[in-house]
């Protein structure tokens, strides 16, 4: 009798892993607008005013967010019966339509078993922790080092990978093929 194969569940953050940052906007500025200062504990700002949310929505317009093609091509290679692929994004609820539009325009909607957006506007790292636990993911790819460390500390038995220009998804190819 054939041994039953375990399906490997892999999660991907969206921004910085699949979706590029807006061009001409320094990463430091984005982090200044989104995160609390480096000496504070891990915490992300929720834009409360309509103006702030409008600016965020505008900055997430699909034409301002290029696909990270090298990473997407790697994910497409994983699209098989051996793997279940998920997006787990800390994006807040007011960015749901921008997220759906980006995935549709890029033809990626059917690549993933499910897409999880932070509809409850939780702290993104706490949202990711909850979803990773619910899905029982085996691997997770994250672009924020503090979030990756936070998650790794809570799930010692799972593997978390930091994604960056220096370490794009294909850098980790030997872990999967």
PyMOL commands that set and color helices and strands:
alter all, ss='L'
color gray80, all
select helices_A, chain A and resi 27-34+50-59+62-64+69-78+93-105+109-111+124-135+145-154+169-175
alter helices_A, ss='H'
color red, helices_A
select strands_A, chain A and resi 8-12+83-92+114-118+139-142+159-162
alter strands_A, ss='S'
color yellow, strands_A
deselect
rebuild
show_as cartoon
